[in-house]
Amino acid sequence: MAARASGYRSDMDYTLAIDQGTHASRALVFDARGRVVTSHLVPVELRRPRPESAEYPAAPLLASVRTAVATALGALTSKQRDAVGRCGLCTQRSTVLAWGADGRARSAALSWQDTRGEALVAALRPHAGAIQRLSGLPLSAHYGASKLNWLQHTLAAEGDYHLGPLAAYLLCRLTRESAHRVDHSNAQRLQLLDVRHCHWSPELLDWFAVRRQRLPELCPVIADHGMLAEHGIPISAVCGDQNAAWFADPNATQGTALINLGSGAFILAAAGAEAAPAGLLTSIAVSDRHGCDYLSEATVNGAASALQWLQQRYPSSDVFGHLSQWLTADMTPPLFINSVGGLGSPWWATGLEPVFVPSATEASVAQLAVAVAESIVFLLASNLQRLQTQAPIERLRVSGGLSRLDPLCQKLADLSGLPVLRSHAKEASARGVAWLAAGRPAEWPAADNDRFEAREAPALQARYRRFRDHLQQQLDQLAHA
C-alpha cells in the first residue's frame, strides 16, 4: 500500500466528506488538521412495507445528499469554499438498487437490513462454504447479491438498466461524468466479488444469477472517481461507512479492535492475508493501485435497532432514558436473546425470535431496557473472543451513537477485560473517509478519548455465561425444528 502523505499543509486546505448512513445523510468539511469546519445533517426515512423489507425511496435519498452537501458548503466563506480541494464519499454497505442509463432510479434502495432474498439464500446453502471462501462473507440475505437477484426478477420487463450498491448510484447521479463504477469495499458487500483478486467472480455471479453487464466497473477505494457536478470538487476516495470508521483515528489501529455502535454493531480488527476466524468476515479496509489492506469483521445486527424494537413495544416509556441509571441501579435484569434483525456472527441464524428469559411479564421496563443493552455487550464479547483467536487485542475503540452511553462502554470494558476508548471526535465514518480522500496525511492528530478501565464484575460474567447457555439452547431447538 502507498505510504501516508507528509509535509506541511496550510490550514486553508479543506476536504469535503459525504456520509450517507442508515438514518441520515451528512456532509462535513475538514481542515488540513482534521478539524470539522462546518457540517450539515439531513434525516432519511427507512420504510418497512413488509416484515422482510427495509427500503428507501431513491429520489428523497439522493435529494438528502445533495441538500447536505449544498448546505455545508454554503456555510463556508468564498475563500474557504475555493480551498475545498477534494471529496470523500462513504455509504451504508449492502444497500442496493436499480437505475436506468439516464440515471433515474428504477427501484427503491433496498437496505442492508432487507432480507427479501432469503429464499434464494436458502437454496444456495449447499454452496455456503465456497461462497464464503470466494467473497469473504458468510452466505446471508443481508448482503446485496440476493437482493439484486430479486430486483432482476421484478424488473424483467423493464429493458436495460444498471444494478449495484448505493455508492455506485450516488456516483452516477453526483458526478459530471455520470460514472458507472464502484469501489472495491462497497462492491465486496454485494457478495459477488472475489475478495482476494478484486474482480467480479464468475462463480458467484452464476450462483446468484446476476448479470455481469448490469454491474458497475470496479475501481480502488482511493482513485479518481469523478467530479462533483454542481460544485467542481474531485472525489478522491469512496468506501463503505464501517471501513471508513476504521480510519477515523489512523494512529491507533495496532492491537486495536474498533466497535462501531449504530443500528447494528460492527467489530473490525486488522488482518493479514489469512482468512478471518470461523464465522467472521473478511472485509476490504482500503485499496489503491498498489493493492488492498484487509480487516476481520464481526457483526451484531441488533444494536440500537434492538433498543428501538423494545421502544416500539413500550411506546409510553423512555427506554433510552432508563439506561442512564444502568451503572447505579440495583437490579438484576432478565436475559435477552437478541436476534433482532437476525442473529449475526459467528452464528448466522435466521428464524430465531427475540425472547426474554424469564418472560417480560416478570420485569419492569427499566429491567427490560438493561437486559437488551446488556445483550449487545454479550454479543460483542462473544465475537471479540473469536477475533482474539487470530491476533491479540489490547484495547477497544468505540464510535457511533450508542457509544455515547457510558454504562454500555463500562460494561464492555468489564466483560472483555480490555480498556475501552471513546473518541471525542464524532462522525467517525466521515472523518475516516476525509482522511483517505486527503491522501492519508501524517499530520492529522490522534483524537482525544474518554477511557473506561476494566473492573471486576463477577455478576456480569455469570449472566454472560447464562446468556451463552440459553442462546445455545435456542439454537439447538431451531436446528431440530
C-alpha positions in Angstrom: 0.0 0.0 0.0 1.0 3.6 -0.6 2.7 5.5 2.3 0.9 8.3 4.0 1.3 11.8 2.7 3.6 14.1 4.7 4.7 17.7 4.8 3.1 20.9 5.9 -0.3 21.9 4.6 -2.0 25.3 5.0 -5.0 25.3 7.3 -6.8 26.7 4.2 -6.8 23.3 2.6 -10.2 21.6 3.0 -11.7 18.2 2.4 -15.4 17.5 2.0 -16.8 14.3 3.4 -20.2 12.9 2.4 -21.6 10.1 4.7 -24.8 8.5 3.6 -25.9 6.4 6.6 -28.9 4.4 7.7 -30.7 7.3 9.4 -29.2 10.4 7.8 -27.1 11.9 5.1 -24.3 14.1 6.4 -21.8 16.5 4.8 -18.8 17.7 6.8 -15.8 19.9 5.8 -12.5 19.1 7.5 -9.4 21.4 7.5 -5.8 20.2 7.0 -5.5 19.2 10.7 -8.6 17.0 10.7 -10.9 19.6 12.4 -14.5 20.0 11.4 -15.1 23.4 9.9 -18.8 23.0 9.1 -21.4 20.2 8.8 -25.0 19.6 7.9 -27.3 16.6 8.5 -30.5 15.6 6.7 -32.6 12.7 8.2 -33.7 10.0 5.8 -36.7 7.7 6.3 -36.3 3.9 6.2 -39.6 2.3 5.3 -40.7 -1.3 6.2 -43.7 -2.2 3.9 -43.4 -5.9 4.9 -41.5 -7.7 7.8 -38.7 -8.8 5.5 -38.5 -5.5 3.6 -36.5 -2.3 4.5 -36.1 0.3 1.8 -35.7 4.0 1.0 -37.4 5.9 -1.8 -34.5 6.7 -4.1 -35.3 10.3 -5.0 -35.6 11.6 -1.4 -32.4 9.7 -0.5 -30.5 11.4 -3.4 -32.0 14.8 -2.5 -30.9 14.4 1.1 -27.3 14.0 0.0 -27.4 17.0 -2.3 -29.0 19.1 0.4 -26.4 18.2 3.0 -23.6 19.0 0.6 -25.0 22.3 -0.6 -25.8 23.4 2.9 -22.4 22.5 4.4 -20.5 24.2 1.5 -22.9 27.2 1.7 -21.8 27.8 5.3 -18.2 28.5 4.2 -16.8 31.8 3.1 -16.0 32.1 -0.6 -12.3 31.8 0.3 -12.9 28.6 2.2 -15.1 27.2 -0.5 -12.4 27.8 -3.1 -10.0 25.9 -0.8 -12.1 22.6 -0.8 -9.8 20.6 -2.9 -11.2 17.1 -2.7 -14.1 15.0 -1.5 -14.6 11.6 0.1 -17.9 9.6 -0.1 -18.9 6.8 2.2 -22.2 5.0 2.2 -24.1 2.3 4.1 -22.9 -1.0 2.8 -25.1 -3.8 1.2 -27.8 -1.3 0.3 -28.6 -1.8 -3.4 -30.9 -0.5 -6.2 -31.5 -0.4 -9.9 -31.3 2.7 -12.2 -31.5 3.4 -15.9 -28.9 4.7 -18.3 -30.4 8.1 -17.7 -29.6 7.8 -14.0 -33.2 7.6 -12.9 -33.9 5.0 -10.2 -35.9 2.0 -11.3 -36.4 0.7 -7.8 -36.3 1.7 -4.2 -32.9 1.4 -2.4 -33.1 -1.9 -0.6 -31.4 -1.5 2.8 -28.7 -3.8 4.2 -31.5 -4.8 6.7 -33.7 -6.0 3.9 -33.9 -9.9 3.7 -36.4 -10.4 0.8 -33.8 -12.5 -0.9 -33.9 -15.2 1.8 -35.5 -17.9 -0.4 -32.5 -17.8 -2.8 -30.1 -17.8 0.1 -31.8 -20.9 1.5 -31.5 -22.6 -1.9 -27.7 -21.8 -2.0 -26.9 -23.4 1.4 -25.0 -26.3 -0.3 -22.6 -23.7 -1.7 -22.2 -21.7 1.5 -18.6 -22.7 2.2 -17.4 -21.9 -1.3 -19.3 -18.6 -1.3 -17.6 -17.5 1.9 -14.1 -18.6 0.6 -14.6 -16.5 -2.6 -16.4 -13.5 -1.2 -15.0 -13.4 2.4 -18.7 -13.2 3.6 -20.9 -15.9 5.1 -24.0 -16.6 3.0 -26.7 -14.1 4.1 -29.6 -12.2 2.7 -28.3 -9.1 4.4 -25.7 -8.8 1.6 -26.5 -7.4 -1.8 -26.5 -10.4 -4.2 -29.8 -12.0 -3.3 -31.5 -8.5 -3.4 -30.0 -7.9 -6.8 -31.4 -11.2 -8.0 -34.9 -10.2 -6.6 -34.6 -6.8 -8.5 -33.8 -8.6 -11.8 -36.9 -10.7 -11.5 -39.0 -7.7 -10.5 -37.7 -5.6 -13.4 -37.7 -8.4 -16.0 -39.9 -6.4 -18.4 -38.1 -3.0 -17.8 -35.5 -3.3 -20.6 -31.9 -2.1 -20.0 -30.9 -0.9 -16.5 -27.9 -0.9 -14.1 -27.7 -2.8 -10.8 -25.3 -2.0 -7.9 -24.6 -0.7 -4.5 -25.9 2.7 -3.3 -22.3 4.1 -3.7 -22.4 3.4 -7.5 -25.8 5.1 -7.9 -24.7 8.1 -6.0 -21.5 8.4 -8.1 -23.7 8.2 -11.2 -26.0 11.0 -10.0 -23.5 13.2 -8.3 -20.6 13.3 -10.8 -20.2 15.2 -14.1 -19.1 12.0 -15.7 -22.3 10.1 -14.6 -19.8 7.3 -13.7 -21.0 3.7 -13.7 -18.4 2.4 -11.2 -17.9 1.4 -7.6 -15.1 0.9 -5.2 -13.8 -2.4 -4.0 -15.1 -2.1 -0.4 -18.7 -1.5 -1.4 -18.6 -4.0 -4.2 -17.5 -6.7 -1.8 -20.7 -6.3 0.2 -22.7 -7.5 -2.8 -21.2 -11.0 -2.1 -20.3 -11.1 -5.8 -16.6 -10.0 -5.6 -13.6 -12.3 -5.4 -12.2 -10.7 -2.3 -8.6 -11.7 -2.8 -8.4 -10.8 -6.5 -10.8 -7.9 -6.5 -12.8 -8.8 -9.6 -16.4 -10.0 -10.2 -16.4 -13.7 -9.6 -17.9 -15.8 -12.4 -18.9 -18.5 -9.9 -20.7 -16.1 -7.6 -22.4 -14.4 -10.5 -23.6 -17.8 -11.7 -24.8 -19.0 -8.3 -26.8 -15.7 -7.6 -27.8 -15.5 -11.3 -26.8 -11.8 -11.5 -25.9 -10.5 -15.0 -22.3 -9.1 -15.1 -23.2 -6.5 -17.7 -25.6 -4.8 -15.3 -22.9 -4.3 -12.6 -20.6 -1.2 -12.4 -16.9 -1.1 -13.3 -14.6 -1.8 -10.3 -12.0 0.6 -9.0 -9.9 1.1 -5.9 -11.1 2.9 -2.8 -8.5 5.6 -3.4 -8.8 6.7 -7.1 -10.2 9.4 -9.3 -13.9 8.8 -9.0 -15.0 11.9 -11.0 -16.0 15.5 -10.2 -19.0 16.6 -8.1 -21.2 18.0 -10.8 -22.6 21.1 -9.0 -19.5 22.0 -7.1 -16.5 21.1 -9.1 -14.8 19.1 -6.4 -12.9 15.9 -7.3 -13.9 12.7 -5.5 -10.7 11.0 -4.5 -12.0 8.3 -2.1 -15.1 6.1 -2.0 -15.8 3.4 0.6 -18.2 1.7 2.9 -19.1 3.5 6.1 -17.8 0.9 8.5 -14.3 0.6 6.9 -14.2 4.4 6.7 -14.7 4.5 10.5 -11.6 2.3 10.9 -9.5 5.2 9.7 -11.1 7.8 11.9 -8.1 7.6 14.2 -5.4 6.2 11.9 -2.7 6.5 14.6 -4.4 4.0 16.9 -5.1 0.8 14.9 -2.2 -1.5 16.1 -3.5 -4.0 18.6 -6.9 -2.4 18.5 -10.4 -3.5 17.6 -12.9 -0.9 16.5 -16.5 -1.3 17.6 -18.9 1.0 15.7 -22.3 1.1 17.5 -25.1 2.2 15.3 -28.4 0.4 14.3 -26.2 -2.6 14.0 -22.7 -3.0 15.6 -19.6 -3.9 13.6 -16.2 -5.0 15.1 -13.2 -4.5 13.0 -9.6 -5.7 13.5 -6.6 -5.6 11.2 -6.0 -8.8 9.3 -3.2 -10.1 7.0 -3.6 -12.4 4.1 -5.1 -15.2 6.1 -8.9 -15.8 6.2 -10.9 -14.5 9.1 -11.7 -16.8 12.1 -14.6 -19.2 11.5 -17.9 -17.5 11.5 -16.4 -14.0 10.9 -16.0 -11.9 7.8 -13.1 -10.8 5.7 -13.5 -7.1 4.6 -11.6 -4.8 2.4 -10.3 -1.9 4.5 -8.8 0.2 1.7 -7.4 -0.3 -1.8 -5.3 1.7 -4.2 -3.3 1.0 -7.3 -0.7 -0.9 -5.1 -3.2 -3.4 -3.6 -5.6 -4.0 -0.7 -5.5 -3.9 3.1 -7.9 -6.3 4.9 -9.9 -6.4 8.1 -11.5 -9.2 10.0 -15.0 -8.2 10.9 -17.9 -9.3 13.2 -21.5 -8.2 13.0 -24.2 -7.7 15.7 -27.4 -6.9 13.9 -29.4 -5.9 16.9 -27.7 -2.8 18.5 -29.6 0.4 18.5 -32.3 -1.4 16.4 -32.8 -3.8 19.4 -33.5 -0.9 21.7 -35.8 0.6 19.2 -37.6 -2.8 18.9 -38.2 -2.5 22.7 -39.3 1.1 22.5 -42.0 0.2 19.9 -43.4 -2.4 22.4 -43.5 0.2 25.2 -44.2 3.5 23.5 -45.1 5.3 26.7 -41.8 4.5 28.4 -38.4 6.2 27.7 -36.3 3.1 27.0 -33.1 5.0 26.4 -33.7 7.2 29.4 -33.7 4.1 31.7 -30.2 3.2 30.6 -28.8 6.4 32.2 -29.2 4.7 35.5 -27.7 1.4 34.4 -24.5 1.6 36.3 -26.0 2.7 39.6 -29.4 0.9 39.6 -29.5 -2.1 41.9 -31.3 -4.5 39.7 -30.9 -8.0 38.3 -32.2 -7.8 34.7 -33.5 -10.8 32.8 -31.6 -12.2 29.9 -32.5 -11.2 26.4 -31.8 -13.5 23.4 -31.1 -10.7 21.0 -32.0 -11.9 17.5 -33.4 -8.6 16.4 -32.6 -8.3 12.7 -31.4 -11.9 12.7 -28.5 -13.4 14.7 -25.3 -12.2 13.2 -21.7 -13.5 13.6 -20.5 -16.0 14.5 -23.8 -17.9 14.4 -25.6 -16.5 11.3 -29.0 -17.8 12.3 -32.4 -16.7 11.0 -35.8 -17.6 12.3 -34.8 -17.2 16.0 -37.4 -15.0 17.8 -36.2 -12.4 20.3 -37.1 -13.5 23.8 -36.6 -12.6 27.4 -35.6 -15.2 29.9 -37.6 -15.2 32.2 -40.5 -13.7 30.3 -41.0 -9.9 30.0 -44.2 -10.1 32.2 -42.0 -10.6 35.2 -39.8 -7.5 34.8 -40.1 -3.7 34.7 -39.5 -1.7 31.5 -36.2 -0.5 33.1 -35.1 -4.0 33.7 -36.0 -5.0 30.1 -34.1 -2.0 28.7 -31.0 -3.0 30.7 -31.4 -6.6 29.5 -31.5 -5.5 25.9 -28.5 -3.2 26.3 -26.6 -6.0 28.1 -27.3 -8.4 25.3 -25.5 -6.1 22.9 -22.4 -6.3 25.2 -22.8 -10.1 25.4 -22.9 -10.5 21.6 -19.9 -8.2 21.2 -17.9 -10.2 23.8 -18.7 -13.4 22.0 -17.3 -12.0 18.8 -14.3 -10.5 20.4 -13.3 -13.9 21.8 -13.5 -15.3 18.3 -11.4 -12.4 16.9 -8.7 -12.9 19.5 -8.0 -16.4 18.2 -6.4 -14.6 15.2 -4.4 -11.9 16.9 -4.2 -10.4 20.4 -6.4 -7.4 21.1 -5.1 -4.9 23.6 -7.8 -2.2 23.6 -11.2 -1.4 22.2 -12.0 1.8 20.3 -15.8 2.6 20.2 -17.7 5.0 17.9 -21.3 5.5 16.8 -24.4 6.8 18.5 -24.7 4.1 21.2 -21.1 4.7 22.3 -22.4 7.8 24.0 -23.9 5.5 26.7 -21.3 5.5 29.5 -22.8 2.3 31.1 -22.5 0.4 27.8 -18.9 1.3 27.4 -18.1 0.5 31.1 -19.9 -2.9 30.9 -18.0 -3.7 27.7 -14.7 -3.0 29.4 -15.7 -5.0 32.4 -16.8 -8.1 30.4 -13.9 -8.0 27.9 -11.2 -7.2 30.4 -9.9 -4.5 28.0 -9.7 -0.7 28.2 -12.4 1.0 26.1 -11.5 4.3 24.3 -14.3 6.6 23.1 -13.2 9.3 20.8 -14.3 12.9 21.5 -14.5 13.3 17.7 -17.9 12.3 16.4 -18.8 11.3 12.9 -16.1 8.6 12.7 -17.1 7.4 9.2 -16.9 11.0 7.8 -13.6 11.6 9.4 -12.2 8.4 8.1 -13.2 8.9 4.5 -12.0 12.5 4.7 -8.5 11.3 5.8 -8.4 8.8 2.9 -9.5 11.4 0.4 -6.9 13.9 1.7 -4.1 11.4 0.9 -3.8 9.8 4.4 -1.9 12.8 5.8 0.5 12.1 8.6 -0.2 15.3 10.5 -3.8 14.5 11.5 -3.5 14.3 15.3 -4.9 11.4 17.3 -8.3 12.1 18.7 -8.8 12.8 22.5 -10.6 9.9 24.2 -12.7 9.0 27.2 -11.2 5.9 28.8 -13.1 3.2 30.6 -10.9 0.7 32.5 -12.0 -2.9 33.2 -13.2 -3.7 36.7 -14.1 -6.9 38.4 -17.6 -7.9 37.5 -18.5 -11.4 38.7 -22.2 -10.9 38.4 -21.9 -9.7 34.9 -19.7 -12.6 34.0 -22.2 -15.0 35.5 -25.0 -13.5 33.5 -22.9 -13.7 30.3 -22.3 -17.5 30.9 -26.1 -18.0 31.4 -26.7 -15.9 28.3 -24.4 -18.1 26.2 -26.1 -21.3 27.6 -29.6 -20.1 26.8 -28.6 -18.9 23.3 -27.1 -22.3 22.5 -30.3 -24.0 23.7 -32.3 -21.8 21.4 -30.0 -22.5 18.5 -30.2 -26.3 19.2 -34.0 -26.1 19.2 -34.1 -24.1 16.0 -31.8 -26.7 14.3 -34.1 -29.6 15.3 -37.4 -27.8 14.5 
